[in-house]
């Protein structure tokens, strides 16, 4: 709103009014648009709204207080007092000086009439507003200057011929009076200043809080130093007392021996003195001779008392190696304890969620991580750890999840977590209880677990398979052995599924080997066609040993107990598992044909647990002791709905098995203790087709034989 007076043009602006009005004029040209405003005279505004229509005095807060009458007109208190005193007499009422409506005087007199809140608000508004001079053109003194918001230019419409644009631009420009622009810029400046002051206040509070925390940390460190050295002093004093007591004890033992010797000497001396008394009066030669003989014997015994039976040597040995114990303690104290500080600047530190390289995903139920990289105030990467890092991971519903922080001691930190399901998650990281630059890290978690690596296709070449069926892994040597049945060979790969070499042996011929396992000497395979078991040297491919068994009908899989070295051979037609010792001698038979517990129907695979339990799979998984006693059944609800292909158990007693159900092929991770499916691997981006053998690799990875696609795939399963 803008108000004009006779002496100078004034402006008033209020966002309390129901409508916003602006002073100006409309100017329309080819390339500019003028914002239309309304002009109101300052005195007219005062006379119309802020002046009593009876006495023509401006309303104020004393005698001319605006009072609102029941007829909605406003009259000052002084006028109402005069009118009421002259009109009321005995009636107790008066007429409004504007509309002549009869007004009843309240019990407290005209002073008790309600104030006119609207007029009071306008008075307050006018008192708060600045009255500014409207800028005029120096050439055309009566022409108000205009401002183009588009070009950020001040101009006079008369000087520029109606348009300030000289570039011939066809775009529209927004034109407003320069006085309005000044007000807007002043408001923006004031807002920015207040915002800056607010942020400076927040900064002051943050630094003050940090100083307070520094004082608290200092007190805590000093208390810790005092407590530690009090403990050391107490230990030193305890050792001092122990050594002192040891010295006194050693002294007492020596002293006792010497004192006893002194008593003995004194006793012998007393005897000699007694025997010598009155010798000068002896006249009998025989008695004297006897005394002399007795003293001669005494002299021999006295000779043994002449030397102390104990010595006076007593010392403390404070030597330790080639240097003294005091020097050792001194060196130890010189390096004992360390005051550690950090130059990490949290608001410049960054973090990112580590995704699967092959797919860029974070997968539900797998152990995932985020990496925090710390820098100092100048943005230089930190090279040491030790900072107090805190993490808060929440689901989209706000549920707080457990996290684990690992200090890599090189300025970076790993935050480990396991998202329970697919969805959106938010990770907040703080250093020194201050948020890092990436305060809220939002990321998506998918339920689809894609392979981390893949090797092979159909064929007989170096990187090709023909009906691969089984696999085993030597993690210590870093080799993956895949039974390439259709090519009658074993393909050796690295843990990254890179080709190394082929192993060939007579026991692999016939395209009928279906099971492979590790022994203490090498590899062992089972051939269902020849009904034989062959142990092979993985380096040379030579046969170490081989055996067969009369009861074999269709041996399809093989496993080796890690503790005892016993060999397990699963026979599909015989519906049992044969157990042999390391030399191939039969020991026992586990199971028989049937669908009850302890019975099998179309055995697909056999495996041994880390503690030598026997695991057998058909459409379910059953666990037996190493002696063949039935223990429990796993995933019984899958019986009849599908069939397992491969089976293994990791070092933490989790069962990993491949399974096919109609058109669905996937990997199951099961608990061997609770009979519960922990997770599944659906291989979303690289569908499995008839998955068979499976083996555990380091760091919770597995390698799976995809028979239908003639390849092997690597997955993270936990």
Secondary structure as a PSIPRED ss2 file (coil, helix, strand):
# PSIPRED VFORMAT (PSIPRED V4.0)

   1 X C   1.000  0.000  0.000
   2 X E   0.000  0.000  1.000
   3 X E   0.000  0.000  1.000
   4 X E   0.000  0.000  1.000
   5 X C   1.000  0.000  0.000
   6 X C   1.000  0.000  0.000
   7 X C   1.000  0.000  0.000
   8 X C   1.000  0.000  0.000
   9 X E   0.000  0.000  1.000
  10 X E   0.000  0.000  1.000
  11 X E   0.000  0.000  1.000
  12 X C   1.000  0.000  0.000
  13 X C   1.000  0.000  0.000
  14 X C   1.000  0.000  0.000
  15 X C   1.000  0.000  0.000
  16 X C   1.000  0.000  0.000
  17 X C   1.000  0.000  0.000
  18 X C   1.000  0.000  0.000
  19 X C   1.000  0.000  0.000
  20 X C   1.000  0.000  0.000
  21 X C   1.000  0.000  0.000
  22 X C   1.000  0.000  0.000
  23 X C   1.000  0.000  0.000
  24 X C   1.000  0.000  0.000
  25 X C   1.000  0.000  0.000
  26 X C   1.000  0.000  0.000
  27 X C   1.000  0.000  0.000
  28 X E   0.000  0.000  1.000
  29 X C   1.000  0.000  0.000
  30 X C   1.000  0.000  0.000
  31 X C   1.000  0.000  0.000
  32 X C   1.000  0.000  0.000
  33 X E   0.000  0.000  1.000
  34 X E   0.000  0.000  1.000
  35 X C   1.000  0.000  0.000
  36 X C   1.000  0.000  0.000
  37 X C   1.000  0.000  0.000
  38 X C   1.000  0.000  0.000
  39 X C   1.000  0.000  0.000
  40 X E   0.000  0.000  1.000
  41 X E   0.000  0.000  1.000
  42 X H   0.000  1.000  0.000
  43 X H   0.000  1.000  0.000
  44 X H   0.000  1.000  0.000
  45 X H   0.000  1.000  0.000
  46 X H   0.000  1.000  0.000
  47 X H   0.000  1.000  0.000
  48 X H   0.000  1.000  0.000
  49 X H   0.000  1.000  0.000
  50 X C   1.000  0.000  0.000
  51 X E   0.000  0.000  1.000
  52 X C   1.000  0.000  0.000
  53 X C   1.000  0.000  0.000
  54 X C   1.000  0.000  0.000
  55 X C   1.000  0.000  0.000
  56 X C   1.000  0.000  0.000
  57 X C   1.000  0.000  0.000
  58 X E   0.000  0.000  1.000
  59 X C   1.000  0.000  0.000
  60 X C   1.000  0.000  0.000
  61 X C   1.000  0.000  0.000
  62 X C   1.000  0.000  0.000
  63 X C   1.000  0.000  0.000
  64 X C   1.000  0.000  0.000
  65 X C   1.000  0.000  0.000
  66 X E   0.000  0.000  1.000
  67 X E   0.000  0.000  1.000
  68 X E   0.000  0.000  1.000
  69 X C   1.000  0.000  0.000
  70 X C   1.000  0.000  0.000
  71 X C   1.000  0.000  0.000
  72 X C   1.000  0.000  0.000
  73 X C   1.000  0.000  0.000
  74 X E   0.000  0.000  1.000
  75 X E   0.000  0.000  1.000
  76 X E   0.000  0.000  1.000
  77 X H   0.000  1.000  0.000
  78 X H   0.000  1.000  0.000
  79 X H   0.000  1.000  0.000
  80 X H   0.000  1.000  0.000
  81 X H   0.000  1.000  0.000
  82 X H   0.000  1.000  0.000
  83 X H   0.000  1.000  0.000
  84 X H   0.000  1.000  0.000
  85 X H   0.000  1.000  0.000
  86 X H   0.000  1.000  0.000
  87 X H   0.000  1.000  0.000
  88 X C   1.000  0.000  0.000
  89 X C   1.000  0.000  0.000
  90 X C   1.000  0.000  0.000
  91 X C   1.000  0.000  0.000
  92 X C   1.000  0.000  0.000
  93 X E   0.000  0.000  1.000
  94 X E   0.000  0.000  1.000
  95 X E   0.000  0.000  1.000
  96 X C   1.000  0.000  0.000
  97 X C   1.000  0.000  0.000
  98 X C   1.000  0.000  0.000
  99 X C   1.000  0.000  0.000
 100 X C   1.000  0.000  0.000
 101 X C   1.000  0.000  0.000
 102 X E   0.000  0.000  1.000
 103 X E   0.000  0.000  1.000
 104 X E   0.000  0.000  1.000
 105 X C   1.000  0.000  0.000
 106 X C   1.000  0.000  0.000
 107 X C   1.000  0.000  0.000
 108 X C   1.000  0.000  0.000
 109 X C   1.000  0.000  0.000
 110 X H   0.000  1.000  0.000
 111 X H   0.000  1.000  0.000
 112 X H   0.000  1.000  0.000
 113 X C   1.000  0.000  0.000
 114 X C   1.000  0.000  0.000
 115 X E   0.000  0.000  1.000
 116 X C   1.000  0.000  0.000
 117 X H   0.000  1.000  0.000
 118 X H   0.000  1.000  0.000
 119 X H   0.000  1.000  0.000
 120 X H   0.000  1.000  0.000
 121 X H   0.000  1.000  0.000
 122 X H   0.000  1.000  0.000
 123 X H   0.000  1.000  0.000
 124 X H   0.000  1.000  0.000
 125 X H   0.000  1.000  0.000
 126 X H   0.000  1.000  0.000
 127 X H   0.000  1.000  0.000
 128 X H   0.000  1.000  0.000
 129 X C   1.000  0.000  0.000
 130 X C   1.000  0.000  0.000
 131 X C   1.000  0.000  0.000
 132 X C   1.000  0.000  0.000
 133 X C   1.000  0.000  0.000
 134 X C   1.000  0.000  0.000
 135 X C   1.000  0.000  0.000
 136 X E   0.000  0.000  1.000
 137 X C   1.000  0.000  0.000
 138 X C   1.000  0.000  0.000
 139 X C   1.000  0.000  0.000
 140 X C   1.000  0.000  0.000
 141 X C   1.000  0.000  0.000
 142 X C   1.000  0.000  0.000
 143 X C   1.000  0.000  0.000
 144 X E   0.000  0.000  1.000
 145 X C   1.000  0.000  0.000
 146 X E   0.000  0.000  1.000
 147 X E   0.000  0.000  1.000
 148 X E   0.000  0.000  1.000
 149 X C   1.000  0.000  0.000
 150 X C   1.000  0.000  0.000
 151 X C   1.000  0.000  0.000
 152 X C   1.000  0.000  0.000
 153 X E   0.000  0.000  1.000
 154 X E   0.000  0.000  1.000
 155 X E   0.000  0.000  1.000
 156 X C   1.000  0.000  0.000
 157 X C   1.000  0.000  0.000
 158 X C   1.000  0.000  0.000
 159 X C   1.000  0.000  0.000
 160 X C   1.000  0.000  0.000
 161 X C   1.000  0.000  0.000
 162 X C   1.000  0.000  0.000
 163 X C   1.000  0.000  0.000
 164 X C   1.000  0.000  0.000
 165 X C   1.000  0.000  0.000
 166 X C   1.000  0.000  0.000
 167 X C   1.000  0.000  0.000
 168 X C   1.000  0.000  0.000
 169 X C   1.000  0.000  0.000
 170 X C   1.000  0.000  0.000
 171 X C   1.000  0.000  0.000
 172 X C   1.000  0.000  0.000
 173 X C   1.000  0.000  0.000
 174 X E   0.000  0.000  1.000
 175 X E   0.000  0.000  1.000
 176 X E   0.000  0.000  1.000
 177 X E   0.000  0.000  1.000
 178 X H   0.000  1.000  0.000
 179 X H   0.000  1.000  0.000
 180 X H   0.000  1.000  0.000
 181 X H   0.000  1.000  0.000
 182 X H   0.000  1.000  0.000
 183 X H   0.000  1.000  0.000
 184 X H   0.000  1.000  0.000
 185 X H   0.000  1.000  0.000
 186 X H   0.000  1.000  0.000
 187 X H   0.000  1.000  0.000
 188 X H   0.000  1.000  0.000
 189 X H   0.000  1.000  0.000
 190 X H   0.000  1.000  0.000
 191 X H   0.000  1.000  0.000
 192 X H   0.000  1.000  0.000
 193 X H   0.000  1.000  0.000
 194 X H   0.000  1.000  0.000
 195 X H   0.000  1.000  0.000
 196 X H   0.000  1.000  0.000
 197 X H   0.000  1.000  0.000
 198 X H   0.000  1.000  0.000
 199 X H   0.000  1.000  0.000
 200 X H   0.000  1.000  0.000
 201 X H   0.000  1.000  0.000
 202 X H   0.000  1.000  0.000
 203 X H   0.000  1.000  0.000
 204 X H   0.000  1.000  0.000
 205 X H   0.000  1.000  0.000
 206 X H   0.000  1.000  0.000
 207 X H   0.000  1.000  0.000
 208 X H   0.000  1.000  0.000
 209 X H   0.000  1.000  0.000
 210 X H   0.000  1.000  0.000
 211 X H   0.000  1.000  0.000
 212 X H   0.000  1.000  0.000
 213 X H   0.000  1.000  0.000
 214 X H   0.000  1.000  0.000
 215 X H   0.000  1.000  0.000
 216 X H   0.000  1.000  0.000
 217 X H   0.000  1.000  0.000
 218 X H   0.000  1.000  0.000
 219 X H   0.000  1.000  0.000
 220 X H   0.000  1.000  0.000
 221 X H   0.000  1.000  0.000
 222 X H   0.000  1.000  0.000
 223 X H   0.000  1.000  0.000
 224 X H   0.000  1.000  0.000
 225 X H   0.000  1.000  0.000
 226 X H   0.000  1.000  0.000
 227 X H   0.000  1.000  0.000
 228 X H   0.000  1.000  0.000
 229 X H   0.000  1.000  0.000
 230 X H   0.000  1.000  0.000
 231 X H   0.000  1.000  0.000
 232 X H   0.000  1.000  0.000
 233 X H   0.000  1.000  0.000
 234 X H   0.000  1.000  0.000
 235 X H   0.000  1.000  0.000
 236 X H   0.000  1.000  0.000
 237 X H   0.000  1.000  0.000
 238 X H   0.000  1.000  0.000
 239 X H   0.000  1.000  0.000
 240 X H   0.000  1.000  0.000
 241 X H   0.000  1.000  0.000
 242 X H   0.000  1.000  0.000
 243 X H   0.000  1.000  0.000
 244 X H   0.000  1.000  0.000
 245 X H   0.000  1.000  0.000
 246 X H   0.000  1.000  0.000
 247 X H   0.000  1.000  0.000
 248 X H   0.000  1.000  0.000
 249 X H   0.000  1.000  0.000
 250 X H   0.000  1.000  0.000
 251 X H   0.000  1.000  0.000
 252 X H   0.000  1.000  0.000
 253 X H   0.000  1.000  0.000
 254 X H   0.000  1.000  0.000
 255 X H   0.000  1.000  0.000
 256 X H   0.000  1.000  0.000
 257 X H   0.000  1.000  0.000
 258 X H   0.000  1.000  0.000
 259 X H   0.000  1.000  0.000
 260 X H   0.000  1.000  0.000
 261 X H   0.000  1.000  0.000
 262 X H   0.000  1.000  0.000
 263 X H   0.000  1.000  0.000
 264 X H   0.000  1.000  0.000
 265 X H   0.000  1.000  0.000
 266 X H   0.000  1.000  0.000
 267 X H   0.000  1.000  0.000
 268 X H   0.000  1.000  0.000
 269 X H   0.000  1.000  0.000
 270 X H   0.000  1.000  0.000
 271 X H   0.000  1.000  0.000
 272 X H   0.000  1.000  0.000
 273 X H   0.000  1.000  0.000
 274 X H   0.000  1.000  0.000
 275 X H   0.000  1.000  0.000
 276 X H   0.000  1.000  0.000
 277 X C   1.000  0.000  0.000
 278 X C   1.000  0.000  0.000
 279 X H   0.000  1.000  0.000
 280 X H   0.000  1.000  0.000
 281 X H   0.000  1.000  0.000
 282 X C   1.000  0.000  0.000
 283 X C   1.000  0.000  0.000
 284 X C   1.000  0.000  0.000
 285 X H   0.000  1.000  0.000
 286 X H   0.000  1.000  0.000
 287 X H   0.000  1.000  0.000
 288 X H   0.000  1.000  0.000
 289 X H   0.000  1.000  0.000
 290 X H   0.000  1.000  0.000
 291 X H   0.000  1.000  0.000
 292 X H   0.000  1.000  0.000
 293 X H   0.000  1.000  0.000
 294 X H   0.000  1.000  0.000
 295 X H   0.000  1.000  0.000
 296 X H   0.000  1.000  0.000
 297 X H   0.000  1.000  0.000
 298 X H   0.000  1.000  0.000
 299 X H   0.000  1.000  0.000
 300 X H   0.000  1.000  0.000
 301 X H   0.000  1.000  0.000
 302 X H   0.000  1.000  0.000
 303 X H   0.000  1.000  0.000
 304 X H   0.000  1.000  0.000
 305 X H   0.000  1.000  0.000
 306 X C   1.000  0.000  0.000
 307 X C   1.000  0.000  0.000
 308 X C   1.000  0.000  0.000
 309 X C   1.000  0.000  0.000
 310 X C   1.000  0.000  0.000
 311 X C   1.000  0.000  0.000
 312 X C   1.000  0.000  0.000
 313 X C   1.000  0.000  0.000
 314 X C   1.000  0.000  0.000
 315 X C   1.000  0.000  0.000
 316 X C   1.000  0.000  0.000
 317 X C   1.000  0.000  0.000
 318 X C   1.000  0.000  0.000
 319 X E   0.000  0.000  1.000
 320 X E   0.000  0.000  1.000
 321 X C   1.000  0.000  0.000
 322 X C   1.000  0.000  0.000
 323 X E   0.000  0.000  1.000
 324 X E   0.000  0.000  1.000
 325 X H   0.000  1.000  0.000
 326 X H   0.000  1.000  0.000
 327 X H   0.000  1.000  0.000
 328 X H   0.000  1.000  0.000
 329 X H   0.000  1.000  0.000
 330 X H   0.000  1.000  0.000
 331 X H   0.000  1.000  0.000
 332 X H   0.000  1.000  0.000
 333 X H   0.000  1.000  0.000
 334 X H   0.000  1.000  0.000
 335 X C   1.000  0.000  0.000
 336 X C   1.000  0.000  0.000
 337 X C   1.000  0.000  0.000
 338 X C   1.000  0.000  0.000
 339 X C   1.000  0.000  0.000
 340 X C   1.000  0.000  0.000
 341 X C   1.000  0.000  0.000
 342 X C   1.000  0.000  0.000
 343 X C   1.000  0.000  0.000
 344 X E   0.000  0.000  1.000
 345 X C   1.000  0.000  0.000
 346 X H   0.000  1.000  0.000
 347 X H   0.000  1.000  0.000
 348 X H   0.000  1.000  0.000
 349 X C   1.000  0.000  0.000
 350 X E   0.000  0.000  1.000
 351 X E   0.000  0.000  1.000
 352 X E   0.000  0.000  1.000
 353 X E   0.000  0.000  1.000
 354 X E   0.000  0.000  1.000
 355 X C   1.000  0.000  0.000
 356 X C   1.000  0.000  0.000
 357 X C   1.000  0.000  0.000
 358 X C   1.000  0.000  0.000
 359 X C   1.000  0.000  0.000
 360 X C   1.000  0.000  0.000
 361 X C   1.000  0.000  0.000
 362 X C   1.000  0.000  0.000
 363 X E   0.000  0.000  1.000
 364 X C   1.000  0.000  0.000
 365 X C   1.000  0.000  0.000
 366 X C   1.000  0.000  0.000
 367 X E   0.000  0.000  1.000
 368 X E   0.000  0.000  1.000
 369 X E   0.000  0.000  1.000
 370 X E   0.000  0.000  1.000
 371 X E   0.000  0.000  1.000
 372 X E   0.000  0.000  1.000
 373 X E   0.000  0.000  1.000
 374 X C   1.000  0.000  0.000
 375 X E   0.000  0.000  1.000
 376 X E   0.000  0.000  1.000
 377 X C   1.000  0.000  0.000
 378 X C   1.000  0.000  0.000
 379 X C   1.000  0.000  0.000
 380 X C   1.000  0.000  0.000
 381 X E   0.000  0.000  1.000
 382 X C   1.000  0.000  0.000
 383 X C   1.000  0.000  0.000
 384 X C   1.000  0.000  0.000
 385 X C   1.000  0.000  0.000
 386 X C   1.000  0.000  0.000
 387 X C   1.000  0.000  0.000
 388 X C   1.000  0.000  0.000
 389 X E   0.000  0.000  1.000
 390 X E   0.000  0.000  1.000
 391 X E   0.000  0.000  1.000
 392 X E   0.000  0.000  1.000
 393 X E   0.000  0.000  1.000
 394 X E   0.000  0.000  1.000
 395 X E   0.000  0.000  1.000
 396 X C   1.000  0.000  0.000
 397 X C   1.000  0.000  0.000
 398 X C   1.000  0.000  0.000
 399 X C   1.000  0.000  0.000
 400 X E   0.000  0.000  1.000
 401 X E   0.000  0.000  1.000
 402 X C   1.000  0.000  0.000
 403 X C   1.000  0.000  0.000
 404 X E   0.000  0.000  1.000
 405 X E   0.000  0.000  1.000
 406 X E   0.000  0.000  1.000
 407 X E   0.000  0.000  1.000
 408 X C   1.000  0.000  0.000
 409 X C   1.000  0.000  0.000
 410 X C   1.000  0.000  0.000
 411 X C   1.000  0.000  0.000
 412 X E   0.000  0.000  1.000
 413 X E   0.000  0.000  1.000
 414 X E   0.000  0.000  1.000
 415 X E   0.000  0.000  1.000
 416 X E   0.000  0.000  1.000
 417 X E   0.000  0.000  1.000
 418 X E   0.000  0.000  1.000
 419 X C   1.000  0.000  0.000
 420 X C   1.000  0.000  0.000
 421 X C   1.000  0.000  0.000
 422 X C   1.000  0.000  0.000
 423 X E   0.000  0.000  1.000
 424 X E   0.000  0.000  1.000
 425 X E   0.000  0.000  1.000
 426 X E   0.000  0.000  1.000
 427 X E   0.000  0.000  1.000
 428 X E   0.000  0.000  1.000
 429 X E   0.000  0.000  1.000
 430 X E   0.000  0.000  1.000
 431 X E   0.000  0.000  1.000
 432 X C   1.000  0.000  0.000
 433 X C   1.000  0.000  0.000
 434 X E   0.000  0.000  1.000
 435 X E   0.000  0.000  1.000
 436 X E   0.000  0.000  1.000
 437 X E   0.000  0.000  1.000
 438 X E   0.000  0.000  1.000
 439 X E   0.000  0.000  1.000
 440 X E   0.000  0.000  1.000
 441 X E   0.000  0.000  1.000
 442 X E   0.000  0.000  1.000
 443 X E   0.000  0.000  1.000
 444 X E   0.000  0.000  1.000
 445 X E   0.000  0.000  1.000
 446 X E   0.000  0.000  1.000
 447 X C   1.000  0.000  0.000
 448 X C   1.000  0.000  0.000
 449 X C   1.000  0.000  0.000
 450 X C   1.000  0.000  0.000
 451 X C   1.000  0.000  0.000
 452 X C   1.000  0.000  0.000
 453 X E   0.000  0.000  1.000
 454 X E   0.000  0.000  1.000
 455 X E   0.000  0.000  1.000
 456 X C   1.000  0.000  0.000
 457 X C   1.000  0.000  0.000
 458 X E   0.000  0.000  1.000
 459 X C   1.000  0.000  0.000
 460 X C   1.000  0.000  0.000
 461 X C   1.000  0.000  0.000
 462 X C   1.000  0.000  0.000
 463 X C   1.000  0.000  0.000
 464 X C   1.000  0.000  0.000
 465 X E   0.000  0.000  1.000
 466 X C   1.000  0.000  0.000
 467 X C   1.000  0.000  0.000
 468 X E   0.000  0.000  1.000
 469 X E   0.000  0.000  1.000
 470 X E   0.000  0.000  1.000
 471 X E   0.000  0.000  1.000
 472 X E   0.000  0.000  1.000
 473 X E   0.000  0.000  1.000
 474 X E   0.000  0.000  1.000
 475 X C   1.000  0.000  0.000
 476 X C   1.000  0.000  0.000
 477 X C   1.000  0.000  0.000
 478 X C   1.000  0.000  0.000
 479 X E   0.000  0.000  1.000
 480 X E   0.000  0.000  1.000
 481 X E   0.000  0.000  1.000
 482 X E   0.000  0.000  1.000
 483 X E   0.000  0.000  1.000
 484 X E   0.000  0.000  1.000
 485 X H   0.000  1.000  0.000
 486 X H   0.000  1.000  0.000
 487 X H   0.000  1.000  0.000
 488 X C   1.000  0.000  0.000
 489 X E   0.000  0.000  1.000
 490 X E   0.000  0.000  1.000
 491 X E   0.000  0.000  1.000
 492 X E   0.000  0.000  1.000
 493 X E   0.000  0.000  1.000
 494 X E   0.000  0.000  1.000
 495 X C   1.000  0.000  0.000
 496 X C   1.000  0.000  0.000
 497 X C   1.000  0.000  0.000
 498 X C   1.000  0.000  0.000
 499 X E   0.000  0.000  1.000
 500 X E   0.000  0.000  1.000
 501 X E   0.000  0.000  1.000
 502 X E   0.000  0.000  1.000
 503 X E   0.000  0.000  1.000
 504 X C   1.000  0.000  0.000
 505 X C   1.000  0.000  0.000
 506 X H   0.000  1.000  0.000
 507 X H   0.000  1.000  0.000
 508 X H   0.000  1.000  0.000
 509 X C   1.000  0.000  0.000
 510 X C   1.000  0.000  0.000
 511 X C   1.000  0.000  0.000
 512 X C   1.000  0.000  0.000
 513 X E   0.000  0.000  1.000
 514 X E   0.000  0.000  1.000
 515 X E   0.000  0.000  1.000
 516 X E   0.000  0.000  1.000
 517 X E   0.000  0.000  1.000
 518 X E   0.000  0.000  1.000
 519 X C   1.000  0.000  0.000
 520 X C   1.000  0.000  0.000
 521 X C   1.000  0.000  0.000
 522 X C   1.000  0.000  0.000
 523 X E   0.000  0.000  1.000
 524 X E   0.000  0.000  1.000
 525 X E   0.000  0.000  1.000
 526 X E   0.000  0.000  1.000
 527 X E   0.000  0.000  1.000
 528 X C   1.000  0.000  0.000
 529 X C   1.000  0.000  0.000
 530 X C   1.000  0.000  0.000
 531 X C   1.000  0.000  0.000
 532 X E   0.000  0.000  1.000
 533 X E   0.000  0.000  1.000
 534 X E   0.000  0.000  1.000
 535 X E   0.000  0.000  1.000
 536 X E   0.000  0.000  1.000
 537 X C   1.000  0.000  0.000
 538 X C   1.000  0.000  0.000
 539 X C   1.000  0.000  0.000
 540 X C   1.000  0.000  0.000
 541 X C   1.000  0.000  0.000
 542 X C   1.000  0.000  0.000
 543 X E   0.000  0.000  1.000
 544 X E   0.000  0.000  1.000
 545 X E   0.000  0.000  1.000
 546 X E   0.000  0.000  1.000
 547 X E   0.000  0.000  1.000
 548 X E   0.000  0.000  1.000
 549 X C   1.000  0.000  0.000
 550 X C   1.000  0.000  0.000
 551 X C   1.000  0.000  0.000
 552 X C   1.000  0.000  0.000
 553 X C   1.000  0.000  0.000
 554 X C   1.000  0.000  0.000
 555 X E   0.000  0.000  1.000
 556 X E   0.000  0.000  1.000
 557 X E   0.000  0.000  1.000
 558 X E   0.000  0.000  1.000
 559 X E   0.000  0.000  1.000
 560 X E   0.000  0.000  1.000
 561 X C   1.000  0.000  0.000
 562 X C   1.000  0.000  0.000
 563 X C   1.000  0.000  0.000
 564 X C   1.000  0.000  0.000
 565 X C   1.000  0.000  0.000
 566 X C   1.000  0.000  0.000
 567 X E   0.000  0.000  1.000
 568 X E   0.000  0.000  1.000
 569 X E   0.000  0.000  1.000
 570 X E   0.000  0.000  1.000
 571 X E   0.000  0.000  1.000
 572 X C   1.000  0.000  0.000
 573 X C   1.000  0.000  0.000
 574 X C   1.000  0.000  0.000
 575 X C   1.000  0.000  0.000
 576 X E   0.000  0.000  1.000
 577 X E   0.000  0.000  1.000
 578 X E   0.000  0.000  1.000
 579 X E   0.000  0.000  1.000
 580 X E   0.000  0.000  1.000
 581 X C   1.000  0.000  0.000
 582 X C   1.000  0.000  0.000
 583 X C   1.000  0.000  0.000
 584 X C   1.000  0.000  0.000
 585 X C   1.000  0.000  0.000
 586 X E   0.000  0.000  1.000
 587 X E   0.000  0.000  1.000
 588 X E   0.000  0.000  1.000
 589 X E   0.000  0.000  1.000
 590 X E   0.000  0.000  1.000
 591 X C   1.000  0.000  0.000
 592 X E   0.000  0.000  1.000
 593 X E   0.000  0.000  1.000
 594 X C   1.000  0.000  0.000
 595 X C   1.000  0.000  0.000
 596 X C   1.000  0.000  0.000
 597 X C   1.000  0.000  0.000
 598 X C   1.000  0.000  0.000
 599 X E   0.000  0.000  1.000
 600 X E   0.000  0.000  1.000
 601 X C   1.000  0.000  0.000
 602 X C   1.000  0.000  0.000
 603 X C   1.000  0.000  0.000
 604 X C   1.000  0.000  0.000
 605 X E   0.000  0.000  1.000
 606 X E   0.000  0.000  1.000
 607 X E   0.000  0.000  1.000
 608 X E   0.000  0.000  1.000
 609 X C   1.000  0.000  0.000
 610 X C   1.000  0.000  0.000
 611 X C   1.000  0.000  0.000
 612 X C   1.000  0.000  0.000
 613 X C   1.000  0.000  0.000
 614 X E   0.000  0.000  1.000
 615 X E   0.000  0.000  1.000
 616 X E   0.000  0.000  1.000
 617 X E   0.000  0.000  1.000
 618 X C   1.000  0.000  0.000
 619 X C   1.000  0.000  0.000
 620 X C   1.000  0.000  0.000
 621 X E   0.000  0.000  1.000
 622 X E   0.000  0.000  1.000
 623 X E   0.000  0.000  1.000
 624 X E   0.000  0.000  1.000
 625 X C   1.000  0.000  0.000
 626 X C   1.000  0.000  0.000
 627 X C   1.000  0.000  0.000
 628 X C   1.000  0.000  0.000
 629 X C   1.000  0.000  0.000
 630 X E   0.000  0.000  1.000
 631 X E   0.000  0.000  1.000
 632 X E   0.000  0.000  1.000
 633 X E   0.000  0.000  1.000
 634 X E   0.000  0.000  1.000
 635 X C   1.000  0.000  0.000
 636 X H   0.000  1.000  0.000
 637 X H   0.000  1.000  0.000
 638 X H   0.000  1.000  0.000
 639 X C   1.000  0.000  0.000
 640 X C   1.000  0.000  0.000
 641 X C   1.000  0.000  0.000
 642 X C   1.000  0.000  0.000
 643 X E   0.000  0.000  1.000
 644 X E   0.000  0.000  1.000
 645 X E   0.000  0.000  1.000
 646 X E   0.000  0.000  1.000
 647 X E   0.000  0.000  1.000
 648 X E   0.000  0.000  1.000
 649 X E   0.000  0.000  1.000
 650 X C   1.000  0.000  0.000
 651 X C   1.000  0.000  0.000
 652 X C   1.000  0.000  0.000
 653 X C   1.000  0.000  0.000
 654 X E   0.000  0.000  1.000
 655 X E   0.000  0.000  1.000
 656 X E   0.000  0.000  1.000
 657 X E   0.000  0.000  1.000
 658 X E   0.000  0.000  1.000
 659 X E   0.000  0.000  1.000
 660 X E   0.000  0.000  1.000
 661 X E   0.000  0.000  1.000
 662 X C   1.000  0.000  0.000
 663 X C   1.000  0.000  0.000
 664 X E   0.000  0.000  1.000
 665 X E   0.000  0.000  1.000
 666 X E   0.000  0.000  1.000
 667 X E   0.000  0.000  1.000
 668 X E   0.000  0.000  1.000
 669 X E   0.000  0.000  1.000
 670 X E   0.000  0.000  1.000
 671 X E   0.000  0.000  1.000
 672 X C   1.000  0.000  0.000
 673 X C   1.000  0.000  0.000
 674 X C   1.000  0.000  0.000
 675 X C   1.000  0.000  0.000
 676 X E   0.000  0.000  1.000
 677 X E   0.000  0.000  1.000
 678 X E   0.000  0.000  1.000
 679 X E   0.000  0.000  1.000
 680 X E   0.000  0.000  1.000
 681 X E   0.000  0.000  1.000
 682 X C   1.000  0.000  0.000
 683 X C   1.000  0.000  0.000
 684 X C   1.000  0.000  0.000
 685 X C   1.000  0.000  0.000
 686 X C   1.000  0.000  0.000
 687 X C   1.000  0.000  0.000
 688 X C   1.000  0.000  0.000
 689 X C   1.000  0.000  0.000
 690 X C   1.000  0.000  0.000
 691 X E   0.000  0.000  1.000
 692 X E   0.000  0.000  1.000
 693 X E   0.000  0.000  1.000
 694 X E   0.000  0.000  1.000
 695 X E   0.000  0.000  1.000
 696 X E   0.000  0.000  1.000
 697 X E   0.000  0.000  1.000
 698 X C   1.000  0.000  0.000
 699 X C   1.000  0.000  0.000
 700 X C   1.000  0.000  0.000
 701 X E   0.000  0.000  1.000
 702 X E   0.000  0.000  1.000
 703 X E   0.000  0.000  1.000
 704 X E   0.000  0.000  1.000
 705 X E   0.000  0.000  1.000
 706 X E   0.000  0.000  1.000
 707 X H   0.000  1.000  0.000
 708 X H   0.000  1.000  0.000
 709 X H   0.000  1.000  0.000
 710 X C   1.000  0.000  0.000
 711 X E   0.000  0.000  1.000
 712 X E   0.000  0.000  1.000
 713 X E   0.000  0.000  1.000
 714 X E   0.000  0.000  1.000
 715 X E   0.000  0.000  1.000
 716 X E   0.000  0.000  1.000
 717 X C   1.000  0.000  0.000
 718 X C   1.000  0.000  0.000
